[in-house]
Amino acid sequence: MCPGVSGAGKGVVGQADANQGGNKKKMKRFFHKFKETIGIAERTEFSKALSEAMEDMDRYKLCLDRLADAMCTEIQQNPRFRKIEKQMELAPPENQDEYDLVAAWLRTQKDFDDYSNKKIQIDMYQKMATEHREYIRRSRRALHNIRTFIQHDYWVVGLQRTGMTLCHRLT
């Protein structure tokens, strides 16, 4: 093995180059601080309104996280049908909705044949099952919009915020 070359293939020269880059940044920072103290360069900061807006955005995102979890739990109260939390699968399998199960049980129950409102009761539970499926469909749409903000839009804003902070540090 050659002197100055480590097992990873990087030699001492490569490490010295990395130190020089760090020294360059430190020198720039030193001169910028020096210019600020003399008064040649002005120190800039984000406005108070922008800082507060960023904090509000962070609190809003946390609130939406909690809201999405609470909605998911409330919409589908049976944890067996909630597959993976991130996917927000809420719909029960076909004919496994609680109202479908009650309607099927009423249809097959022999003791219930004598009841005068049997047909009305079965129809009512079938309508409730249909309404429950529609409720889940609309709720999933609302949750999709919330999750889109949390997973996509918030991170785009975060990347822009990071870029703005980096530009601010360089000036």
N, C-alpha and C positions, 0 to 999 in steps of 0.2 A: 504494500500500500504506500502511496506517495505521502510525503509529509504535508500536513495542512489539509488533507482530504479526510473527511469523516466517513463512516459507513453509509451514510445517507447520500453520499455523492456531492455534498456541498462542502466547499473548502473554506478556509479562513478568509479568503478574498471576498467571497459572497457575504460573509458575516460582516466584514468591514464596510461593504457597500450599504448594508441595511443600517448600520450605525451612522453612516454619513447622511443618509436620508433623514433620520431622526434628528441629527444635529442641525441640519438645514432648517427643519421645522422649528426647532427650539430657537435658532438664531432669528428667524422671521418673527416669531412670537416676541422675542426679547426686544427687537427693534420697534415692533408695533407698540408694545407697552411703553417703551422709551418715548416714542412720538406722542403717545397719549399724555404722558406726564408733562412733556414740554408744551403741548397744546397744538402740535402740528396736525395730529390725527384726532378725530372725534370718536368717542365710544358710542356705538349705537346699540340699542336694545329694542326688543319687540315692544309694541305698545301694550298698555295695560289691558285694553279691550281685546286685543288678539290673544294675549295670555289667558284671559278669563274665558274667551270663546273656546280655546283648546281644552281648558279644564272642564268646561260645560260639555264638550263633545265626549270627553272620557267618561264623565258621569252618565251621560246619555247612553253610551255604549254598555256600561255596566248595568244600567236599568233595563235595557233591552235584553241583555243576557238573562237576567232574572225573570223578566216577563215571558220570554220564550220558553224557559224551563217550566214556569208555572202553568202556562197555557198548555204545553204538551202534557203535563200531568193531569190537568183538569179535563182536557178534551178526551183523552183515552185513559180512563181511570183503572183499567185492567192492565197491570204491568206486563202481562204475558204478550200483549199485542204491540207493545212498544219495543221495536227491534233494537235499534242502535240509536242512542240519544242524538247523535249528530245528523242522522238521516231523517229523523222525525217521522218515521213510519207510524201512522196512527190508526189506519183503517184495519179493522179486524178481518180475518179471512172470510171468504164467502159463506154466508149462512151461519156465521159464528157471532154475529151481533147479538147483544142481550135481548133485544126486542124480537129478532128473528127466532131465537131459541124459545122464547115464551110463546110466540105464535105457533111454532111447530109442536110444542108440548100440548098446547090447547087443542090442536087438530087431532093429535093422537090419543088424547086422554078420553077414555070411555065414560068415566064418571061425569064428564062435562057435557055429554050429549043431551042430557035432560035440561040443561040450562037454556032459558028462552033467548038470551042475548048472545049465544055462542058465536054466531056469524059476525055480529057487531064487534064483539071483543077481539076476535081474530083479525078482522079488518083494521081495527084501531091499532093493534100492535104492529101490523104490517106497515101501516102509515107512519107510525112512530119510528120504525126501522128505516124507512125511506128518508124521513126527516133527519134522523140521526146521521145517516150516510152523507146527506147534503150538508149538514152542520160540520161534519169532519172535513168534507171537501173544501168548504169555504174557510174553515179554520186553518187547514194546511196552506191555503193560498196566502192568508194573512201571515202565518209563520214563515212562509217562503220569503215574503217581502222583508220581514224582520231579519231573518238569517242572511239574506242577500246584503243588507246593510252591514251586519256584523262581520261577515266573512269577506266581503269584497270592498264595499264602499269605504268602510272605516279604515281598512288597510291601505287603500289608495290615498286617503287623507293622511294617514300616518307616514307613508313614503314621501309625500309632498312636504310634510312637516319636517321630516328628517333632512330632506334636501335643502329646505329653507334654513334649517339650523346650521347645516354644514356650510352653506354659502355665507351665513352670518359670521361664522367663526373664521372663515378665510379672509374676510374683509377687515 
